[in-house]
Amino acid sequence: MLPEITKMRLGQLESNVARVLLLINDYEVELLDESDPGIKNKYRRRIENLRKQYNNYESELLLIQEQLTTKQPQEQISTIKGKLEQIDEKLNWIGKGQAALYQSLLSHFTIEETNIIKPMARQLEESQLAEVESVLGTIESTHVNEEETKLIVRQLRQVLALAQEKGLALPNGNEAIVNVLNHPTIDTKHALKISIPIIPFVLSYESELGLGAGFKVREAWDRWRTKTRSDR
């Protein structure tokens, strides 16, 4: 059996880690929703303090594990480790500047649309976030041929259906975008704009789906990216 002091330390550690995870979730939401620079800096300072707490809790867990002489309480330790990993991932995501890119990307959409886009956007890498945000700006500021738009939206519908048939794991949240693309009354350019965040994932499956020369999404994506670079 575990000594009572060890049980108490593990219990306190588990509670503290859970509290920090809840706090960082709250601060993250506030940071993304807030526009005032002073308030944003306040939340960034609070998040930096959570990084210190995370480091302390990680060290404490390692120390407890080293001192255990009996069979470790694996389930409790795994729970604590899992929450520490979530905290580390969120802190890194905010620290790398992805939060700012994510917020900039969402600014292209209405409040209702952001609920559709958020789950997908959160899974984009930093470079992908920057690309998607730039492409959205290009599509909004330049004329996109109506026939090309229709073709791309049609191909995206087909590719997403094929990916589902083949059991390819698109990120969580793609179902909402699929529903928008398949809505019978949606404007084509609007459907294209909503689908932009899913294109990097679709392109990663080109070879698995056997997409050939008739696949125009890659061609259009490369052209849009080139234009965003030339406009800088």
C-alpha positions in Angstrom: 0.0 0.0 0.0 1.1 3.6 -0.6 2.1 5.6 2.4 -0.6 8.2 3.4 1.7 11.1 2.7 2.3 9.9 -0.9 -1.4 9.5 -1.4 -2.0 13.0 -0.2 0.8 14.4 -2.4 -0.6 12.7 -5.5 -4.1 13.8 -4.7 -3.0 17.4 -4.2 -0.9 17.3 -7.4 -3.8 15.9 -9.4 -6.1 18.7 -8.1 -3.5 21.4 -8.9 -2.8 20.1 -12.4 -6.5 20.0 -13.1 -6.9 23.5 -11.8 -4.1 24.8 -14.1 -5.6 23.1 -17.1 -9.0 24.8 -16.4 -7.3 28.2 -16.0 -5.3 27.9 -19.2 -8.5 27.0 -21.1 -10.2 30.1 -19.7 -7.2 32.3 -20.4 -6.9 31.0 -23.9 -10.5 31.8 -24.7 -10.1 35.3 -23.2 -6.9 35.9 -25.2 -8.5 34.9 -28.5 -11.7 36.9 -27.9 -10.0 40.0 -26.5 -8.9 42.9 -28.8 -7.5 45.3 -26.3 -3.6 45.0 -26.2 -3.4 45.8 -22.5 -5.8 43.1 -21.5 -4.2 40.6 -23.9 -0.8 41.3 -22.3 -2.4 40.7 -18.9 -3.6 37.2 -20.0 -0.2 36.5 -21.5 1.5 37.2 -18.2 -0.9 34.9 -16.4 -0.2 32.2 -19.0 3.6 32.7 -18.4 3.0 32.1 -14.7 1.1 28.9 -15.5 4.2 27.7 -17.4 6.2 28.0 -14.1 3.5 26.1 -12.3 3.5 23.4 -15.0 7.3 23.0 -14.6 7.0 22.7 -10.9 4.2 20.1 -11.1 6.2 18.1 -13.7 9.2 18.0 -11.4 7.1 17.1 -8.4 5.5 14.1 -10.3 9.0 12.8 -11.3 10.2 13.2 -7.6 7.2 11.2 -6.3 7.8 8.5 -8.9 11.4 8.2 -7.9 10.5 7.9 -4.2 7.9 5.2 -4.7 9.1 1.9 -3.3 5.8 0.0 -3.9 3.7 -0.6 -7.0 2.9 2.7 -8.5 -0.8 3.9 -8.8 -0.6 3.8 -12.6 -4.1 5.1 -13.3 -3.7 8.2 -11.2 -0.2 8.9 -12.5 -1.3 8.4 -16.1 -4.2 10.9 -15.5 -1.8 13.5 -14.1 0.7 12.9 -17.0 -2.1 13.2 -19.5 -3.2 16.6 -18.1 0.4 17.8 -17.9 0.8 17.0 -21.6 -2.4 18.9 -22.5 -1.1 21.9 -20.5 2.3 21.7 -22.3 0.6 21.5 -25.7 -1.6 24.5 -25.1 1.3 26.6 -23.7 3.4 25.8 -26.7 0.5 26.5 -29.1 0.0 30.0 -27.5 3.8 30.7 -27.2 4.6 29.9 -30.8 2.2 32.6 -32.0 -0.3 30.1 -33.4 -3.0 31.7 -31.2 -2.5 35.1 -33.0 -2.6 33.4 -36.4 -5.7 31.5 -35.4 -7.4 34.6 -34.3 -6.5 36.4 -37.6 -7.9 33.5 -39.6 -11.2 33.5 -37.7 -11.6 37.3 -38.4 -12.5 36.4 -42.0 -15.7 34.7 -40.8 -18.9 35.7 -39.1 -19.6 34.6 -35.5 -21.8 31.7 -36.8 -19.2 30.6 -39.3 -16.4 30.5 -36.7 -18.2 27.7 -34.8 -17.8 25.6 -38.0 -14.2 26.7 -38.7 -12.7 26.6 -35.1 -12.3 22.8 -34.7 -10.5 22.5 -38.1 -8.4 25.6 -37.7 -7.1 24.5 -34.3 -5.6 21.4 -35.9 -3.6 23.4 -38.5 0.2 23.7 -38.0 1.6 27.2 -37.7 2.7 27.4 -41.3 -0.6 26.1 -42.5 -2.5 28.7 -40.4 -0.4 31.4 -42.1 -1.1 30.0 -45.5 -4.8 29.6 -45.0 -5.1 33.1 -43.6 -3.2 34.6 -46.6 -5.2 32.6 -49.1 -8.5 33.8 -47.5 -7.3 37.4 -47.9 -6.5 36.8 -51.5 -9.9 35.2 -52.3 -11.7 38.1 -50.6 -9.7 40.9 -52.3 -9.5 39.5 -55.9 -11.8 38.1 -58.5 -12.1 34.3 -58.5 -13.5 32.9 -61.8 -17.0 31.6 -61.2 -16.5 28.4 -63.2 -13.2 27.6 -61.4 -14.9 28.2 -58.1 -17.7 25.8 -59.0 -15.2 23.2 -60.2 -13.1 23.4 -57.0 -16.2 23.2 -54.7 -17.5 20.2 -56.7 -14.1 18.5 -56.5 -13.8 19.1 -52.8 -17.3 17.5 -52.3 -16.1 14.5 -54.3 -12.8 14.2 -52.5 -14.2 14.5 -49.0 -16.8 11.8 -49.9 -14.1 9.5 -51.3 -11.9 10.1 -48.2 -14.8 9.0 -46.0 -15.4 5.9 -48.1 -11.7 4.9 -47.8 -11.7 5.6 -44.1 -9.0 8.3 -44.3 -9.0 10.2 -41.0 -9.7 13.8 -41.7 -9.5 16.1 -38.6 -12.4 16.5 -36.2 -14.8 19.2 -37.4 -14.7 18.3 -41.1 -18.3 17.0 -40.9 -19.6 20.5 -40.4 -17.7 21.8 -43.4 -19.0 18.9 -45.5 -22.5 19.8 -44.5 -22.0 23.4 -45.6 -20.5 22.4 -48.9 -23.4 20.1 -49.6 -26.1 22.6 -48.6 -28.3 23.1 -51.7 -28.7 26.9 -51.4 -25.2 28.0 -50.4 -23.5 30.5 -52.7 -20.5 29.0 -54.5 -17.9 31.5 -53.5 -19.1 31.4 -49.9 -18.8 27.6 -50.0 -15.2 28.0 -51.3 -14.3 30.4 -48.5 -15.7 28.1 -45.8 -13.8 25.1 -47.3 -10.3 26.8 -47.4 -9.2 25.6 -43.9 -9.8 22.0 -45.0 -7.8 22.2 -48.2 -4.3 21.5 -46.6 -5.7 18.3 -45.2 -7.3 17.3 -48.5 -4.0 17.9 -50.4 -2.1 15.7 -48.0 -4.2 12.7 -49.2 -3.6 13.3 -52.9 -1.6 10.1 -53.4 -3.9 7.9 -51.3 -6.9 9.1 -53.2 -5.3 8.7 -56.6 -6.1 12.2 -57.8 -4.7 12.9 -61.2 -4.2 15.8 -63.6 -7.9 16.7 -63.5 -7.7 17.6 -59.9 -7.7 21.5 -60.0 -7.7 22.2 -56.2 -3.9 21.8 -56.0 -3.4 24.1 -59.0 -5.6 26.8 -57.6 -4.1 26.5 -54.1 -0.5 26.9 -55.5 -1.6 29.9 -57.5 -3.3 31.6 -54.6 -0.2 31.0 -52.4 2.1 32.4 -55.0 -0.1 35.5 -55.3 -0.1 36.1 -51.5 3.8 36.0 -51.6 4.0 38.4 -54.5 1.6 40.9 -52.8 3.8 41.1 -49.7 
